[in-house]
Amino acid sequence: MAIEIERKFLLRDASWREHAHRSERMLQGYLAGNDECSVRVRISDDDARLNIKSATLGIERLEFEYPLPVADAEQMLRALCGARTLEKTRHYLRHGGHEWEIDEFHGANAGLVVAELELAAVDETFERPPWLGAEVSDDPRYYNSRLVEQPYSHWTQR
């Protein structure tokens, strides 16, 4: 069984950009979702994956991920996801012995930038970078599966 322990944060400023060592564009779409889980397909560069994630609130969730042929993923996105897609650029950087992922959203979610950190344990400590803002791990509005239904550009309060 795969457990993902992930914390999500807003950013204070864009000073993180000077530390990014790699970036990749991602297109992902949601095939299904309900109160228990979401099922998504994602393409990044020449890699495609099918992902199933529990809909549990908080930092610890079940996550299963499987490689897909890119052509299959492209067809799934076109034929099965409809408008339930989003695009983002993921930037990778290291700070305090951890690799951070900064997601910069595009399209209807443009303007939203969040930092994610995967941990090995719920109580694992980490060094907070100076560009890190408020934690939003428990706010479901920031889940990608919610952003396809309620894009950032439609929020009245941020």
N, C-alpha and C positions, 0 to 999 in steps of 0.2 A: 504494500500500500504506500502511495506517495503522499507525503505531507509537505505542503508549501507553508513556510513561515515568512511572511512578507510585511514590511512596514512601508507606509506611503506618506509622503510629506509634500507640502507646498514649498515654494522657494522664495527666499527673501529678495534675491536679485539674480542677475545673469553672470555673476563672477565665476560660476562653475564651468562656463564655456571654455575658459583658458586651460582647464585641466582634462577635458575630454580627449581620450586617446583613440576613440573609434566611434563611428556613427553608422546607422543603417536605417533605411526607410522600410516601414512595415505597412502592409495592408491586411486587415483582418475583418472577418465577418462572422456573424453569429447564426448558426444553423438552427439552434433550439435553446430554450431557456425556460425555467420555471422557478418555483420557490426553493427547489432542492439543488439545481445545478445549471451551468451554462455549457454549451457545446460550441466551440469556435474553430475556425480554420484560419491560419495565418501564413502569409508569405513574406519572407524577408530575404532580400538578395536572391540566391539560388536555393533557398531552403524553404520547405513547407511543412507545417505540422498541424495535426488535429489535437485539440486540447479539450479536456472535460474537467471542470472545476466546480467544487461544491459552492453553494450560494451562502454559506455561513458568514455572518458578520464577524469581524475581528481579524487578527493577524495570522491565524492558523486555519488552513483549509485543505481539503483533499484536492489533489491535482494529478491528472493522468495526461501524458503527452506522447504522441506517436508520430513518427515521420510519415510524410505523404509524398508521392510524386508531385512536382510543381504543376504539371499539366492537370492533374486531378484537382488540386487545390484551386487553380484558376477557374476550372469548370464549376466547382462547388460555389465559389464566390459569385460567379455570374448567374448561375441557375437556381441556387438555393438560398442565398442570403438576402437578396433584394436590397432594400435600403439599410439593412442592419449591418453596415460596414463602417469602418473608420480607418483613417490613415494617420500615421505618426512617424516621427523620426526618433529613434532611440539612440541616446548618446551614452557611452560607457566611460566611467572614470573611477580611479582608485583614490580612496581617502581612509586613513587610519586602519589599514589592513583589510578593508572591505572593498568590493566592487559595487559601485552605485550605478543604477540605470536611471537616466533622466529621459522621460517621455515628453516630447514636444508635439502636441496634437495639431492637426491641420483640418481644413474644411469647416464643418459646423462646430468643431471643438477647438478651432484656432484661438490662441490666447491662453490656453490651459497648458501648463508645464508642471509636471510632478516628478518627484524623486522616489525611487523604490529601492529598497534594500532587502535582500533575502538573507535570512539568518538560519543558523543550524539549530537553535533552540529558542523558545519563546522568551526566556529570560537572558539571552545573550546580550552582553553590553557592546556598545559601539561608540566610536568618537563622532560627535556631531560636527559636521563641516560648518564653516561660518555662513555659507549661503543657504543653509537649511532653515525652513520656516516651520509653520504649524503642522502637527501630525493630523492626517485625515484617514488613517487606517480604518477607523470605525464608521466612516461616512460613506454609505453606499453610492452616493451621487458620483463619487470618483472611480467607481468600478467601471472598467471598459464596457462591460455588458450593459451597464446603465447608460453610459454615454451615447450608445447607438440609439437608445430610446428617448433620452432627454439630453440633447447636446448642450455643451457648455454655453453656447451662444444664446440659448433659450432660458437660461437661469435668470431669475429676477433678483435673487440674493446670492452673493458669492462669499 
